[in-house]
C-alpha cells in the first residue's frame, strides 16, 4: 500500500480494496485534510505522525511528535526478550527505561502474563502517549508509568537488586550523527535521539546501574547503534559484576541488540541461540 492509499484508507475508514471497488468521493472537509497531509508529507513530516498511529509487534500505537516512532530494530529487541521470558510462570519484574510511546512496555505486558513493569520517561508528554497506548491495548494495570530521569533512576536505593529485567532503547545518536539525520527523522524529539557527543552517554549509566539493580541472573537488554558493538563490549568488560554478553544482528547483518545476563548465568545457551531462533 502506497502512502496516498494509507492516507485515504485512514481518512475514509475503509480498506484498500474499497478505494477501487467502491470509490467514495471525499467531502470538501476531507479533501482539505488530504491535501494538507500530502503537503506536510512532502515537507518531510513522518507519515506515522500525520496519521497519528503506527503498528509495533502487531499492536496499534498512537504516536505524535512527542515520542519516537517505533522501528523494526526495536521489535528485534522485544522478540529477544519474549523468547527468553514468554513461558515464565513466576512474576517478572521489569524496568523499561525511556519508554517513549510505551511500545516496549506494552508489548511485553501483552505477551508476558507474569510481567510487572515500571516504565519511566523524563517527558510528561511522552508518558501521556504511553499511558493511552497501554489502555488502548488492555495492559494499563500491568505497567506503572513514572516521570523520572534515567540517571536519577539508578540512585533509587530501594530498587537495589530488585529487577529481573532492565530494557532500554536509549538515545544513541552522536553529535555528528545528529547533523546527518534524514529529513523525516529530524521531526522526531531530539531528547529521544541524542546520546551525547559520542552517542554512548546513556549506556555508561545503564550498564553500571543495571549491575546494582538487577537480581542475580537478571538480564539487561539494550538496543544499540549499528557501530557501537565494540564500545558497548568494552563497557561490560570493565564492569565489576560478571555478565554473559551476546549481540544480535538485524536482518541486514548489523549488530542492533545487546543481551547481557548477570552472573550466575542460567540462560547462556538460550541467549547464544537467539539469532537462529529469531530468524526461523
FENTAQUI-V543063 format. One record per residue. N is the residue number from 1. RES is the residue in one small letter. PHI is phi in whole degrees, 0 to 359 (none if undefined). PSI is psi in whole degrees, 0 to 359 (999 if undefined). D_CENTER is the distance of its C-alpha to the mean C-alpha in Angstrom with 2 decimals. Layout:
# FENTAQUI-V543063
[[N,RES,PHI,PSI,D_CENTER] [N,RES,PHI,PSI,D_CENTER]]
This chain:
# FENTAQUI-V543063
[[1,x,none,126,24.64] [2,x,279,174,25.05] [3,x,295,321,23.69] [4,x,297,321,26.96] [5,x,294,320,26.93] [6,x,299,317,23.44] [7,x,295,316,24.67] [8,x,295,316,27.93] [9,x,296,328,26.59] [10,x,289,315,24.39] [11,x,295,318,27.44] [12,x,268,355,29.86] [13,x,52,55,27.67] [14,x,220,177,28.96] [15,x,272,161,28.28] [16,x,303,318,28.55] [17,x,296,331,31.89] [18,x,293,333,33.27] [19,x,299,328,33.15] [20,x,259,323,35.75] [21,x,275,328,37.70] [22,x,226,67,37.93] [23,x,300,134,37.40] [24,x,245,134,37.08] [25,x,284,136,38.16] [26,x,291,142,35.83] [27,x,291,167,37.37] [28,x,301,320,38.19] [29,x,296,315,35.34] [30,x,295,322,32.82] [31,x,298,320,34.28] [32,x,296,317,33.76] [33,x,297,316,30.10] [34,x,301,313,29.72] [35,x,292,324,31.45] [36,x,295,317,29.47] [37,x,296,316,26.15] [38,x,299,318,27.62] [39,x,296,314,28.82] [40,x,294,325,25.55] [41,x,294,319,23.81] [42,x,296,333,26.61] [43,x,277,1,25.95] [44,x,104,359,22.42] [45,x,292,137,20.29] [46,x,298,140,17.26] [47,x,300,324,18.33] [48,x,299,322,15.30] [49,x,292,321,16.43] [50,x,294,323,19.97] [51,x,276,339,19.46] [52,x,86,3,17.29] [53,x,200,167,14.85] [54,x,208,177,12.86] [55,x,244,141,12.12] [56,x,215,127,9.19] [57,x,54,34,10.58] [58,x,77,8,13.83] [59,x,247,149,13.08] [60,x,276,137,13.84] [61,x,226,132,11.76] [62,x,284,138,13.62] [63,x,223,149,12.48] [64,x,211,178,14.79] [65,x,297,358,15.30] [66,x,278,348,14.16] [67,x,226,155,10.41] [68,x,291,144,8.39] [69,x,281,123,8.60] [70,x,302,143,5.89] [71,x,233,163,7.40] [72,x,302,327,9.20] [73,x,300,325,8.37] [74,x,285,331,4.93] [75,x,298,323,7.40] [76,x,299,320,9.62] [77,x,299,312,7.84] [78,x,294,318,7.91] [79,x,298,324,11.32] [80,x,297,315,12.57] [81,x,295,318,12.16] [82,x,296,323,13.78] [83,x,299,325,16.54] [84,x,277,330,17.35] [85,x,238,352,17.26] [86,x,304,324,17.80] [87,x,268,9,21.54] [88,x,293,131,21.54] [89,x,261,327,24.22] [90,x,277,163,24.34] [91,x,301,137,21.94] [92,x,244,115,18.67] [93,x,268,121,17.73] [94,x,235,141,14.07] [95,x,244,124,12.60] [96,x,252,110,8.98] [97,x,258,118,9.57] [98,x,82,58,8.40] [99,x,290,334,6.88] [100,x,60,238,7.43] [101,x,287,353,7.96] [102,x,84,11,7.40] [103,x,298,322,5.63] [104,x,288,309,4.83] [105,x,300,315,8.22] [106,x,295,317,9.96] [107,x,296,320,9.49] [108,x,291,317,10.74] [109,x,296,326,13.42] [110,x,289,331,14.47] [111,x,249,347,15.12] [112,x,241,103,16.33] [113,x,299,331,19.37] [114,x,268,7,20.06] [115,x,285,135,16.76] [116,x,236,114,17.27] [117,x,242,135,14.20] [118,x,253,120,14.31] [119,x,245,121,11.40] [120,x,244,153,12.38] [121,x,203,150,12.11] [122,x,278,344,15.10] [123,x,264,117,15.13] [124,x,299,323,17.17] [125,x,295,319,16.42] [126,x,296,320,12.63] [127,x,296,325,13.57] [128,x,297,318,15.98] [129,x,297,315,13.55] [130,x,297,316,11.37] [131,x,299,318,14.75] [132,x,296,323,15.97] [133,x,291,325,13.18] [134,x,295,317,13.91] [135,x,295,317,17.57] [136,x,301,325,17.25] [137,x,260,9,15.90] [138,x,73,28,18.39] [139,x,233,20,16.52] [140,x,301,328,17.26] [141,x,288,345,19.72] [142,x,265,354,17.35] [143,x,232,131,15.05] [144,x,256,105,16.51] [145,x,273,128,14.80] [146,x,224,135,16.41] [147,x,280,119,16.88] [148,x,196,146,17.06] [149,x,282,136,16.77] [150,x,305,319,14.94] [151,x,294,325,18.30] [152,x,282,333,20.29] [153,x,305,320,18.25] [154,x,284,355,19.76] [155,x,268,1,23.19] [156,x,280,99,23.20] [157,x,296,338,25.92] [158,x,292,345,25.66] [159,x,265,4,22.44] [160,x,305,121,24.32] [161,x,51,47,23.62] [162,x,242,354,22.17] [163,x,253,140,18.72] [164,x,278,329,18.37] [165,x,213,133,14.73] [166,x,240,127,12.60] [167,x,232,144,8.96] [168,x,202,140,7.08] [169,x,247,82,5.23] [170,x,280,167,8.43] [171,x,299,129,10.57] [172,x,220,18,12.48] [173,x,273,130,14.75] [174,x,284,172,18.38] [175,x,300,316,21.17] [176,x,295,320,22.62] [177,x,297,326,19.42] [178,x,298,327,19.03] [179,x,286,341,22.51] [180,x,254,10,21.72] [181,x,296,143,18.71] [182,x,301,158,19.42] [183,x,301,320,20.89] [184,x,289,326,18.24] [185,x,293,332,15.41] [186,x,295,347,17.87] [187,x,277,349,17.47] [188,x,275,158,13.93] [189,x,296,127,14.02] [190,x,302,323,15.40] [191,x,299,336,14.21] [192,x,266,356,10.54] [193,x,247,315,11.96] [194,x,281,120,15.06] [195,x,250,30,15.17] [196,x,92,177,18.96] [197,x,308,316,21.83] [198,x,258,1,20.66] [199,x,81,2,16.88] [200,x,250,4,17.07] [201,x,306,315,17.77] [202,x,286,331,14.82] [203,x,293,323,15.18] [204,x,304,313,18.78] [205,x,290,318,18.00] [206,x,297,315,15.24] [207,x,289,316,17.58] [208,x,293,317,20.68] [209,x,291,321,19.44] [210,x,298,327,17.92] [211,x,301,330,21.38] [212,x,269,327,22.88] [213,x,270,338,20.54] [214,x,282,142,19.95] [215,x,293,167,22.75] [216,x,303,136,24.78] [217,x,71,9,22.99] [218,x,290,161,19.61] [219,x,239,137,16.53] [220,x,251,122,14.10] [221,x,240,123,11.08] [222,x,229,139,9.51] [223,x,275,141,8.04] [224,x,228,161,11.15] [225,x,289,154,13.14] [226,x,295,344,15.58] [227,x,245,21,18.53] [228,x,252,5,17.46] [229,x,303,309,18.46] [230,x,299,315,21.91] [231,x,297,319,20.99] [232,x,295,317,18.43] [233,x,299,321,21.14] [234,x,294,324,23.70] [235,x,296,318,21.86] [236,x,291,327,21.83] [237,x,296,328,25.43] [238,x,265,1,26.76] [239,x,287,135,25.04] [240,x,295,320,27.82] [241,x,287,149,26.01] [242,x,269,130,25.95] [243,x,234,145,22.77] [244,x,265,118,22.62] [245,x,249,135,20.10] [246,x,220,137,18.93] [247,x,254,143,16.98] [248,x,244,132,15.64] [249,x,269,148,16.32] [250,x,280,183,14.81] [251,x,288,351,17.49] [252,x,265,4,18.84] [253,x,82,17,19.66] [254,x,258,139,17.43] [255,x,292,118,16.00] [256,x,231,348,12.20] [257,x,223,136,11.40] [258,x,245,125,13.59] [259,x,243,123,14.67] [260,x,230,125,17.42] [261,x,254,130,19.69] [262,x,286,145,22.05] [263,x,296,149,25.70] [264,x,288,136,27.36] [265,x,280,120,25.38] [266,x,246,350,25.52] [267,x,238,26,23.04] [268,x,305,311,24.10] [269,x,293,320,25.22] [270,x,295,317,22.32] [271,x,293,317,19.77] [272,x,295,336,22.09] [273,x,263,7,22.22] [274,x,303,317,18.53] [275,x,305,311,18.95] [276,x,294,319,21.84] [277,x,295,319,20.48] [278,x,290,337,17.29] [279,x,259,7,19.60] [280,x,283,999,22.25]]
